[in-house]
């Protein structure tokens, strides 16, 4: 851990603008009619992810399609990299066309050992400012894991009714994560990570059974499920934690249950196991 201590506190800034074209692309991906915006002019709770990925030069990318490690993020030797979770606070409404200053800082680096092997967690603090006023905060966890020597098994899908019967939910939706959906989300968020669109790389190099569904895409679908069933409410914060990957080889399920503060939401894999948990607060 000492070799990475110098990275803690490292920060960088960039100016970003979420434009209407990006929002239109995301709305289309979420299957809204072309005549609708999402919602009218106000950025949805997940809009900052449209500009969250650094526009690195092609020559600065690593084998996995991400910016090469060792510049801003530490050169952690584990090749598998995933978004493990986030805690997001929406402090002020933002509108399409407004300029946002994005400041990100490495808050901590922690080594852990579990039943699945050694892992390194890197926590980033993201602050977004509009005219020097803080409008959004996100604490993001990235996990690095060692590569598996054997291919991970393909999920054995259960019948939908068999999965749904064990959950207490107010709303649910079946998601078909086909390669086009994953590619379009990679494109609209400028995410070059090859596990989401390059099947040969995902299978042969990182030994996944299929293309991996983006963590923030799953979180976006969960929030969208809430918003479609709670028109007029304003999401003020949401926390989510990824538990296991989802793949494009089978449909999965997103579910939500209304609470006094907002909702509990979760994604369930084809075998009926919870893959992501989210707590959402709304006004």
C-alpha positions in Angstrom: 0.0 0.0 0.0 2.9 2.4 0.6 3.6 2.6 -3.1 0.2 4.1 -3.7 0.1 6.4 -0.7 1.3 9.3 -2.9 -1.9 9.1 -5.0 -4.2 9.9 -2.0 -5.3 13.5 -2.3 -4.4 13.7 -6.0 -7.0 15.8 -7.8 -7.8 17.1 -11.3 -10.4 19.4 -12.7 -12.3 19.8 -16.0 -15.1 21.9 -17.3 -18.0 20.0 -18.7 -21.4 20.7 -20.4 -24.2 18.1 -20.7 -25.8 19.1 -23.9 -29.2 18.3 -25.4 -27.8 15.9 -27.9 -26.3 13.7 -25.1 -29.6 13.8 -23.2 -31.5 12.9 -26.4 -29.2 9.9 -26.8 -29.7 8.8 -23.3 -33.5 9.3 -23.6 -33.5 7.1 -26.7 -31.5 4.4 -25.0 -34.0 4.4 -22.2 -36.8 4.1 -24.8 -38.5 7.4 -24.4 -40.4 8.8 -27.4 -38.3 11.2 -29.4 -40.7 14.0 -28.7 -40.0 13.8 -24.9 -37.1 15.1 -22.9 -36.0 13.7 -19.6 -37.5 15.6 -17.9 -38.1 19.0 -19.6 -34.7 20.8 -19.6 -33.7 19.7 -16.0 -30.9 17.2 -15.9 -31.9 13.8 -14.6 -30.1 12.4 -11.5 -27.7 10.3 -13.6 -26.9 13.0 -16.3 -23.4 13.8 -14.8 -22.3 10.3 -15.9 -22.6 11.4 -19.5 -19.5 13.5 -19.1 -17.9 11.5 -16.3 -15.3 9.7 -18.4 -12.1 11.5 -19.3 -11.7 12.1 -23.1 -8.2 10.5 -23.1 -6.2 10.4 -26.3 -6.2 7.1 -28.2 -2.4 6.7 -27.5 -3.1 7.1 -23.7 -5.4 4.1 -23.4 -4.5 0.8 -21.8 -5.3 -2.7 -23.2 -8.7 -2.7 -21.5 -9.8 0.5 -23.2 -9.6 2.7 -20.1 -7.0 5.5 -19.7 -3.7 3.8 -18.9 -3.2 3.4 -15.1 -0.3 5.3 -13.5 -1.2 8.8 -14.5 -4.1 9.9 -12.3 -5.2 6.5 -10.9 -2.5 4.3 -9.4 -0.9 1.5 -11.5 -2.7 -1.3 -9.5 -1.5 -4.6 -11.1 -5.0 -6.3 -11.0 -6.5 -6.2 -14.5 -10.2 -6.5 -13.7 -11.6 -3.1 -12.9 -15.3 -2.4 -12.0 -17.5 0.3 -10.6 -18.4 -1.1 -7.2 -20.8 1.6 -6.0 -21.5 5.3 -5.4 -23.1 7.6 -3.0 -24.7 10.6 -4.8 -26.1 13.9 -3.4 -28.1 16.1 -5.7 -27.9 19.6 -4.1 -29.3 21.9 -6.8 -31.2 21.5 -10.1 -29.1 21.8 -13.2 -30.2 22.5 -16.7 -29.1 21.5 -20.2 -26.5 23.9 -21.6 -25.1 25.0 -18.2 -21.3 24.7 -17.7 -20.2 22.6 -14.8 -16.8 22.4 -13.2 -16.0 18.8 -12.3 -13.3 18.2 -9.6 -12.3 14.7 -8.7 -10.0 13.6 -5.9 -8.6 10.3 -4.8 -9.9 9.9 -1.2 -8.6 6.4 -0.2 -6.9 3.2 -1.4 -7.6 0.1 0.5 -6.5 -3.5 0.1 -9.0 -6.3 1.1 -9.0 -10.1 0.9 -12.2 -12.1 0.6 -13.6 -15.4 -0.6 -13.0 -14.2 -4.2 -9.4 -13.3 -3.6 -7.4 -10.1 -3.2 -9.0 -6.7 -4.1 -8.0 -3.1 -4.1 -10.7 -0.4 -3.6 -10.1 3.1 -4.8 -12.6 5.8 -3.6 -12.9 9.0 -5.6 -14.7 12.2 -4.6 -16.5 14.0 -7.4 -17.7 17.5 -6.9 -19.6 19.4 -9.6 -19.9 23.2 -9.4 -22.0 25.7 -11.3 -20.8 29.3 -11.1 -18.7 28.2 -8.0 -21.8 26.8 -6.3 -21.6 23.1 -5.4 -24.6 21.3 -7.1 -23.7 17.6 -7.0 -21.4 15.4 -5.0 -20.5 11.7 -5.7 -18.3 9.4 -3.7 -17.4 6.5 -6.1 -15.8 3.1 -5.3 -13.8 1.4 -8.0 -12.6 -2.2 -7.3 -9.6 -3.9 -8.9 -9.4 -7.7 -8.9 -6.9 -10.3 -10.1 -7.8 -12.1 -13.4 -9.5 -15.4 -13.1 -7.6 -18.3 -14.6 -10.8 -20.2 -15.5 -13.8 -18.9 -17.3 -16.7 -17.8 -15.1 -19.8 -19.9 -15.6 -22.7 -18.7 -17.7 -25.8 -18.0 -15.6 -28.5 -20.6 -15.6 -31.7 -18.5 -16.0 -34.8 -19.3 -13.9 -38.3 -18.8 -15.1 -39.4 -15.2 -14.5 -42.2 -16.1 -12.2 -39.9 -18.2 -10.1 -37.6 -15.2 -9.6 -40.4 -12.6 -9.0 -42.3 -14.6 -6.4 -39.6 -14.3 -3.7 -39.5 -10.5 -3.9 -41.7 -7.9 -2.3 -41.9 -5.1 -4.9 -44.2 -2.3 -6.1 -42.7 -2.0 -9.6 -40.6 -4.2 -11.7 -39.2 -4.5 -15.3 -37.5 -7.2 -17.2 -34.3 -5.9 -18.9 -32.9 -7.5 -22.0 -29.2 -6.3 -22.0 -28.4 -6.9 -25.7 -25.0 -5.8 -27.2 -26.6 -2.8 -28.9 -27.9 -1.4 -25.5 -24.4 -1.9 -24.0 -22.7 -0.3 -27.0 -25.0 2.7 -27.0 -24.5 3.3 -23.3 -20.7 3.1 -23.8 -21.0 5.5 -26.7 -23.2 8.1 -25.0 -20.9 8.1 -21.9 -17.6 7.8 -23.8 -16.7 4.7 -21.9 -14.0 2.7 -23.7 -13.9 -0.3 -21.3 -13.8 -3.3 -23.6 -15.7 -5.7 -21.3 -18.9 -3.8 -22.3 -18.7 -4.2 -26.1 -15.7 -6.5 -27.1 -16.9 -10.1 -26.6 -13.6 -11.6 -27.5 -11.7 -9.5 -25.0 -14.4 -10.0 -22.2 -14.3 -13.8 -22.8 -10.7 -14.6 -23.6 -8.8 -12.0 -21.5 -11.0 -11.3 -18.5 -12.8 -14.7 -18.7 -16.4 -13.4 -18.3 -19.2 -15.5 -19.8 -20.5 -12.6 -21.8 -20.4 -8.8 -22.1 -20.6 -7.1 -18.8 -23.5 -4.7 -18.1 -22.2 -1.3 -16.9 -22.7 -0.6 -13.2 -23.9 3.0 -13.8 -26.3 1.7 -16.5 -27.9 -0.7 -14.0 -28.1 2.2 -11.5 -29.6 4.5 -14.3 -32.3 1.8 -15.0 -33.2 1.6 -11.3 -33.6 5.4 -11.0 -35.6 5.5 -14.2 -37.9 2.7 -12.9 -38.6 4.9 -9.9 -39.1 8.1 -11.9 -41.5 6.4 -14.3 -43.7 5.3 -11.4 -43.4 8.5 -9.3 -44.0 11.4 -11.7 -43.2 14.8 -10.2 -40.9 13.7 -7.4 -37.4 15.1 -7.2 -34.6 12.6 -6.4 -32.3 14.2 -3.8 -29.8 11.4 -3.2 -29.1 7.8 -4.0 -26.6 5.2 -2.9 -26.0 2.0 -4.7 -23.7 -1.0 -4.3 -22.8 -3.6 -6.9 -22.8 -7.2 -5.5 -22.2 -9.3 -8.6 -21.9 -8.7 -12.3 -24.7 -8.8 -14.9 -24.1 -10.1 -18.4 -25.7 -9.8 -21.8 -26.4 -13.6 -22.0 -29.7 -13.5 -20.2 -32.4 -11.0 -19.2 -32.3 -9.6 -15.7 -34.9 -7.8 -13.5 -35.1 -4.4 -11.8 -37.5 -3.9 -8.9 -38.5 -1.2 -6.5 -40.4 -0.7 -3.3 -41.7 2.6 -2.1 -40.5 3.8 1.3 -41.3 6.8 3.4 -38.2 8.7 2.2 -38.2 7.4 -1.4 -37.6 3.9 -2.5 -35.5 0.8 -2.1 -34.5 -0.6 -5.5 -32.5 -3.6 -6.6 -31.4 -5.6 -9.7 -31.7 -9.4 -9.7 -29.7 -11.6 -12.0 -31.2 -14.5 -14.1 -30.6 -17.0 -11.3 -32.6 -14.9 -8.8 -29.6 -13.4 -6.9 -29.5 -9.7 -6.0 -26.8 -8.0 -8.2 -27.2 -4.4 -7.1 -28.9 -2.6 -4.2 -29.9 1.0 -4.1 -31.5 3.3 -1.6 -33.1 6.5 -3.0 -34.4 9.6 -1.3 -36.8 11.9 -3.0 -38.9 15.0 -2.2 
